[in-house]
Amino acid sequence: MGMKFVWMREGYWVGKYEVTQEEYEKVMDTSPSRFKGPRKPVEMVNWHDAVEFCKKLTAMEKKAGKLPVGYIYNLPTEIQWMQFVGNAQWSDAVTSREHRRSSTENVGSLRPNKLGIYDTYGNVWEWCLDKTDIGRMHDLRVIRGAAWSKETPYPVEETYVQYLETSDRFAWDPGGKSPYYGFRAVLVPVESAQ
């Protein structure tokens, strides 16, 4: 299909870029994004859509004989996300921290982190495979990395920078769609998939 991946020493591949609208449309036959552009990250997708994309991509690549034996496409776990965020800097993030953005940007438009992975901060919040362990909200799914917009899930303006830290995590309804939410695919051994 043409997606580019980076090998992680932990034993899996991670998408070099967030899944683009062009890639999503090739697999899902739809383009749900608000901010149109083939190289922009797909957004307006919920957690279920992202999981379904990974399942369909796995089937397509297996049928075409392009899938490594014993591997499947999936969403990253939160631990995997923390592994590949690397040394990403906010100066290289597609975000409106300083009121600079009004939409997403093409993936890879700014510098990669030390692992060669782009947009681990900004552009779109990335769905993770994990359910949250925050309080009683066990039906929510984790998202990481912040988005293009200055808006955050938290309404307090002064705390915005606090929610742009690597350690920040947020959870959202897995059925929720937003122009702030997209995803990145990983290629993982079947036995490690949850």
Residue frames relative to the residue before (quaternion, step in Angstrom):
aa qw qx qy qz dx dy dz
M 1.0000 0.0000 0.0000 0.0000 0.00 0.00 0.00
G 0.5356 -0.6723 0.3845 0.3366 3.56 1.15 -0.38
M 0.4409 0.6675 -0.4853 0.3528 3.60 1.20 0.06
K 0.2986 -0.7578 0.5559 0.1659 3.58 -1.05 0.78
F 0.1138 -0.8089 0.5767 0.0089 3.53 -0.97 0.97
V 0.2724 -0.7224 0.6159 0.1569 3.52 -1.31 0.53
W 0.4057 -0.7125 0.5210 0.2371 3.59 -0.89 0.98
M 0.1898 -0.7576 0.6168 0.0981 3.54 -1.01 0.91
R 0.5284 -0.6627 0.4292 0.3122 3.58 -0.89 0.90
E 0.5795 0.5854 -0.3675 0.4318 3.59 1.27 -0.31
G 0.6401 -0.5989 0.2985 0.3775 3.62 1.26 0.11
Y 0.7042 0.3686 -0.2890 0.5335 3.61 1.05 0.63
W 0.4030 -0.6692 0.5587 0.2787 3.53 -1.34 0.18
V 0.1620 -0.7690 0.6109 0.0961 3.58 -1.13 0.68
G 0.5718 -0.5999 0.4416 0.3438 3.54 -1.09 0.76
K 0.4648 -0.6821 0.4960 0.2697 3.55 -0.85 1.00
Y 0.7744 0.1824 -0.0696 0.6018 3.55 1.21 -0.69
E 0.5762 -0.5002 0.4896 0.4220 3.54 -1.32 0.18
V 0.5937 -0.5668 0.4167 0.3908 3.60 -1.11 0.60
T 0.3243 -0.7701 0.5247 0.1627 3.55 -0.79 1.08
Q 0.6572 -0.4975 0.3914 0.4092 3.53 -1.32 0.25
E 0.6254 0.5394 -0.3351 0.4534 3.58 1.02 -0.77
E 0.6724 0.4879 -0.2914 0.4742 3.59 0.91 -0.91
Y 0.6517 0.5214 -0.3143 0.4524 3.56 0.93 -0.90
E 0.6768 0.5024 -0.2963 0.4491 3.58 0.90 -0.92
K 0.6198 0.5480 -0.3469 0.4418 3.62 1.02 -0.71
V 0.7241 0.4205 -0.2345 0.4938 3.58 1.04 -0.75
M 0.8100 0.3265 -0.1278 0.4701 3.57 0.83 -1.03
D 0.3490 -0.7693 0.4663 0.2626 3.62 1.28 -0.18
T 0.6917 0.3705 -0.2986 0.5433 3.57 1.06 0.74
S 0.1769 -0.7663 0.6083 0.1072 3.54 -1.23 0.48
P 0.1026 -0.8704 0.4802 0.0353 3.60 0.16 1.27
S 0.4953 0.7294 -0.3979 0.2536 3.60 1.20 -0.41
R 0.4803 -0.6538 0.5159 0.2751 3.52 -1.19 0.68
F 0.7584 0.3147 -0.1602 0.5478 3.57 0.96 -0.94
K 0.2141 -0.8504 0.4716 0.0929 3.55 0.10 1.35
G 0.3909 0.6717 -0.5717 0.2629 3.51 -1.18 0.81
P 0.4954 -0.7065 0.4070 0.2996 3.62 -0.64 1.03
R 0.7447 0.3783 -0.2187 0.5045 3.62 1.06 -0.67
K 0.5036 0.6081 -0.4485 0.4190 3.59 1.24 0.17
P 0.5631 -0.5933 0.4264 0.3862 3.60 -1.09 0.53
V 0.4911 -0.6137 0.5147 0.3425 3.53 -1.09 0.64
E 0.0235 0.7632 -0.6454 0.0189 3.57 -1.09 0.79
M 0.6759 0.4226 -0.3836 0.4663 3.57 -1.29 0.13
V 0.5306 0.5601 -0.4378 0.4616 3.55 1.08 0.84
N 0.3189 -0.7406 0.5551 0.2040 3.54 -0.99 0.80
W 0.7381 -0.4053 0.2944 0.4519 3.56 -1.31 0.04
H 0.6469 0.5281 -0.3154 0.4507 3.58 0.96 -0.87
D 0.6266 0.5299 -0.3282 0.4679 3.61 1.03 -0.80
A 0.6650 0.5122 -0.2984 0.4543 3.57 0.93 -0.94
V 0.6481 0.5023 -0.3113 0.4804 3.59 0.97 -0.83
E 0.6535 0.5132 -0.3101 0.4619 3.59 0.96 -0.86
F 0.5948 0.5512 -0.3513 0.4679 3.60 1.04 -0.74
C 0.6779 0.4981 -0.2949 0.4532 3.58 0.83 -0.97
K 0.6468 0.5140 -0.3162 0.4664 3.60 0.99 -0.80
K 0.6868 0.4751 -0.2849 0.4706 3.59 0.90 -0.93
L 0.6343 0.5182 -0.3325 0.4675 3.59 1.00 -0.77
T 0.6156 0.5390 -0.3400 0.4636 3.59 1.00 -0.78
A 0.6797 0.4890 -0.2896 0.4637 3.59 0.87 -0.96
M 0.6546 0.5173 -0.3107 0.4553 3.60 0.95 -0.87
E 0.6990 0.4676 -0.2704 0.4687 3.57 0.85 -0.98
K 0.6224 0.5280 -0.3397 0.4673 3.60 1.07 -0.68
K 0.6604 0.5103 -0.2994 0.4625 3.57 0.92 -0.93
A 0.7046 0.4494 -0.2536 0.4872 3.59 1.05 -0.78
G 0.4695 -0.6996 0.4244 0.3318 3.60 1.29 -0.07
K 0.5204 0.6609 -0.3889 0.3757 3.58 1.22 0.47
L 0.5997 0.5848 -0.3520 0.4176 3.58 1.26 -0.20
P 0.4503 -0.6705 0.5021 0.3090 3.62 -0.78 0.91
V 0.5520 -0.6260 0.4389 0.3329 3.58 -0.97 0.87
G 0.8238 0.2286 -0.1928 0.4815 3.54 -0.95 0.98
Y 0.6584 0.4811 -0.3126 0.4872 3.62 1.27 0.20
I 0.0809 -0.7612 0.6404 0.0633 3.54 -1.29 0.52
Y 0.4682 -0.6133 0.5424 0.3324 3.55 -1.31 0.31
N 0.0602 0.7896 -0.6049 0.0837 3.54 -1.05 0.79
L 0.5393 -0.5226 0.5056 0.4248 3.52 -1.34 -0.12
P 0.5169 -0.6279 0.4585 0.3581 3.60 -1.06 0.54
T 0.4560 -0.6053 0.5560 0.3414 3.52 -1.21 0.46
E 0.6521 -0.4969 0.3801 0.4283 3.55 -1.22 0.20
I 0.6182 0.5332 -0.3433 0.4644 3.60 1.04 -0.70
Q 0.6488 0.5021 -0.3193 0.4742 3.58 0.94 -0.83
W 0.6221 0.5368 -0.3481 0.4513 3.60 0.95 -0.82
M 0.6657 0.4959 -0.3025 0.4683 3.58 0.92 -0.87
Q 0.6268 0.5409 -0.3384 0.4472 3.60 1.09 -0.61
F 0.7929 0.3468 -0.1898 0.4637 3.59 0.83 -0.89
V 0.4668 0.6575 -0.4744 0.3532 3.62 1.18 -0.02
G 0.1963 -0.8478 0.4798 0.1113 3.58 1.24 -0.43
N 0.7448 -0.3715 0.3068 0.4617 3.52 -1.04 -0.86
A 0.1387 0.8265 -0.5355 0.1049 3.59 1.09 0.59
Q 0.2198 -0.7778 0.5811 0.0949 3.55 -1.02 0.88
W 0.5301 -0.6412 0.4422 0.3352 3.59 -1.04 0.68
S 0.5659 0.5775 -0.3960 0.4352 3.60 1.19 -0.35
D 0.7092 0.3965 -0.2378 0.5322 3.59 1.27 -0.37
A 0.5377 0.6351 -0.3936 0.3906 3.59 1.21 0.39
V 0.3847 -0.6723 0.5816 0.2485 3.53 -1.10 0.79
T 0.3508 0.7171 -0.5188 0.3058 3.53 -0.02 1.35
S 0.4109 -0.7006 0.5269 0.2505 3.57 -1.22 0.42
R 0.1123 0.8242 -0.5418 0.1209 3.52 1.06 0.72
E 0.7762 0.2178 -0.1208 0.5791 3.58 1.10 -0.71
H 0.5984 -0.6083 0.3318 0.4023 3.58 1.11 0.78
R 0.3843 0.7615 -0.4508 0.2632 3.60 1.07 0.65
R 0.7839 0.3482 -0.1649 0.4870 3.61 1.03 -0.54
S 0.1459 -0.7722 0.6096 0.1036 3.51 -1.21 0.59
S 0.7791 0.0930 -0.0924 0.6131 3.59 1.31 0.13
T 0.6669 -0.4395 0.3855 0.4620 3.54 -1.31 -0.13
E 0.3009 -0.7112 0.6005 0.2076 3.56 -1.36 0.20
N 0.6641 -0.4581 0.3816 0.4511 3.57 -1.25 0.23
V 0.5227 -0.6207 0.4694 0.3480 3.58 -1.00 0.75
G 0.8125 0.2688 -0.1964 0.4786 3.56 -1.09 0.70
S 0.4134 0.7355 -0.4589 0.2785 3.59 1.20 0.31
L 0.7332 0.2907 -0.2058 0.5793 3.59 1.25 -0.28
R 0.7337 -0.4472 0.2791 0.4286 3.60 -1.26 0.19
P 0.4507 -0.6643 0.5189 0.2940 3.59 -1.16 0.59
N 0.5511 -0.5569 0.4770 0.3983 3.55 -1.31 0.10
K 0.7544 -0.4117 0.2610 0.4396 3.60 -1.27 0.02
L 0.6575 0.4983 -0.3044 0.4762 3.59 1.24 -0.35
G 0.5219 -0.6435 0.4052 0.3864 3.58 1.29 -0.16
I 0.5234 0.6145 -0.4050 0.4294 3.57 1.25 0.47
Y 0.2945 -0.7982 0.5138 0.1101 3.54 -0.85 1.06
D 0.8692 0.1873 -0.1117 0.4437 3.53 -1.32 0.48
T 0.2516 0.7637 -0.5576 0.2062 3.59 0.92 0.78
Y 0.6944 0.2586 -0.2229 0.6335 3.55 1.34 -0.25
G 0.8378 0.2414 -0.1559 0.4642 3.54 -1.05 0.73
N 0.6597 0.4602 -0.4486 0.3895 3.49 -1.51 -0.05
V 0.7430 -0.2735 0.1751 0.5852 3.63 0.40 -1.14
W 0.5241 -0.5461 0.5326 0.3786 3.54 -1.24 0.51
E 0.2644 -0.7858 0.5421 0.1368 3.60 -0.94 0.83
W 0.4290 -0.6892 0.5280 0.2494 3.54 -0.83 1.07
C 0.1718 -0.7409 0.6401 0.1091 3.55 -1.14 0.75
L 0.6321 -0.5618 0.3869 0.3676 3.54 -1.22 0.47
D 0.6444 0.6153 -0.3019 0.3390 3.55 1.04 -0.87
K 0.3975 -0.6097 0.6211 0.2906 3.47 -1.35 0.50
T 0.5298 -0.6310 0.4534 0.3399 3.55 -1.15 0.49
D 0.2325 -0.7339 0.6130 0.1776 3.51 -1.27 0.41
I 0.3878 0.7189 -0.4756 0.3265 3.56 1.22 0.55
G 0.8575 -0.1272 0.0604 0.4948 3.56 -0.65 1.14
R 0.7741 -0.3111 0.2623 0.4849 3.54 -0.94 -0.99
M 0.5299 0.6721 -0.3856 0.3446 3.60 1.26 0.06
H 0.1267 0.8633 -0.4802 0.0896 3.58 0.85 0.94
D 0.6172 0.5360 -0.3710 0.4405 3.63 1.17 -0.06
L 0.5765 0.5994 -0.3725 0.4118 3.60 1.25 -0.18
R 0.3208 -0.7335 0.5672 0.1933 3.57 -1.25 0.48
V 0.5192 -0.6632 0.4586 0.2834 3.54 -1.11 0.76
I 0.0498 -0.7428 0.6657 0.0513 3.54 -1.20 0.72
R 0.1206 -0.8108 0.5722 0.0250 3.57 -1.07 0.78
G 0.7674 0.4842 -0.2773 0.3157 3.52 -1.36 0.27
A 0.3935 -0.7358 0.4667 0.2931 3.64 1.23 -0.17
A 0.3721 -0.7465 0.5266 0.1641 3.56 -1.33 0.24
W 0.7443 -0.4076 0.3182 0.4226 3.51 -1.42 -0.05
S 0.7026 0.4974 -0.2609 0.4369 3.56 1.06 -0.73
K 0.5365 -0.6025 0.4901 0.3301 3.50 -1.21 0.58
E 0.5699 0.5884 -0.3853 0.4249 3.56 1.18 -0.48
T 0.1103 -0.7689 0.6272 0.0574 3.52 -1.10 0.71
P 0.6513 -0.4863 0.3761 0.4449 3.57 -1.22 0.08
Y 0.6945 0.4332 -0.2574 0.5136 3.55 1.27 -0.29
P 0.4053 -0.7815 0.4251 0.2105 3.62 -0.65 1.04
V 0.5891 0.6032 -0.3805 0.3798 3.61 1.16 -0.24
E 0.4366 -0.7454 0.4494 0.2276 3.58 -0.37 1.30
E 0.6917 0.5154 -0.2975 0.4090 3.58 0.78 -0.99
T 0.6935 0.4765 -0.2856 0.4588 3.60 1.12 -0.48
Y 0.3435 0.7803 -0.4819 0.2024 3.62 1.23 0.02
V 0.6681 0.5057 -0.3141 0.4463 3.58 0.80 -0.97
Q 0.5950 0.5772 -0.3542 0.4329 3.57 1.04 -0.75
Y 0.7369 0.4144 -0.2348 0.4797 3.61 0.99 -0.76
L 0.6044 0.5073 -0.3757 0.4861 3.56 1.25 0.39
E 0.4711 0.6660 -0.4470 0.3670 3.57 1.14 0.51
T 0.6452 -0.5407 0.3793 0.3841 3.56 -1.16 0.62
S 0.6930 0.4951 -0.2781 0.4441 3.55 1.01 -0.81
D 0.5244 0.6429 -0.4256 0.3611 3.59 1.20 -0.27
R 0.0067 0.7697 -0.6382 0.0149 3.51 -1.07 0.80
F 0.0922 -0.7812 0.6170 0.0219 3.49 -1.13 0.68
A 0.2111 -0.7715 0.5876 0.1224 3.57 -1.17 0.53
W 0.0589 -0.8035 0.5922 -0.0138 3.52 -1.08 0.77
D 0.6441 -0.5001 0.4180 0.4005 3.53 -1.30 0.42
P 0.4432 -0.7206 0.4560 0.2762 3.64 -0.66 0.99
G 0.6621 0.4775 -0.3109 0.4868 3.60 1.25 -0.24
G 0.5284 0.6657 -0.3910 0.3533 3.58 1.28 -0.09
K 0.1426 -0.7701 0.6182 0.0668 3.56 -1.07 0.85
S 0.0687 0.7954 -0.5934 0.1023 3.53 -1.03 0.83
P 0.5111 -0.6246 0.4765 0.3486 3.62 -1.13 0.48
Y 0.6078 0.5456 -0.3479 0.4602 3.58 1.30 0.09
Y 0.7265 0.4460 -0.2233 0.4727 3.63 1.20 -0.40
G 0.0991 0.7527 -0.6443 0.0916 3.52 -0.99 1.01
F 0.3071 -0.7575 0.5364 0.2100 3.59 -1.07 -0.59
R 0.2726 -0.7006 0.6363 0.1732 3.49 -1.43 0.24
A 0.3273 -0.7524 0.5374 0.1948 3.60 -0.96 0.80
V 0.1511 -0.7332 0.6516 0.1220 3.51 -1.30 0.50
L 0.2835 -0.7106 0.6173 0.1833 3.54 -1.28 0.49
V 0.0324 0.8463 -0.5183 0.1190 3.53 -0.26 1.34
P 0.5912 -0.5434 0.4402 0.4017 3.59 -1.20 0.42
V 0.5957 -0.5997 0.3992 0.3552 3.57 -0.97 0.85
E 0.6857 0.5075 -0.3063 0.4224 3.59 0.85 -0.87
S 0.6887 0.4596 -0.3012 0.4731 3.61 1.13 -0.38
A 0.5218 0.6341 -0.4133 0.3935 3.59 1.28 -0.19
Q 0.3590 -0.7460 0.5225 0.2037 3.57 -0.94 0.90
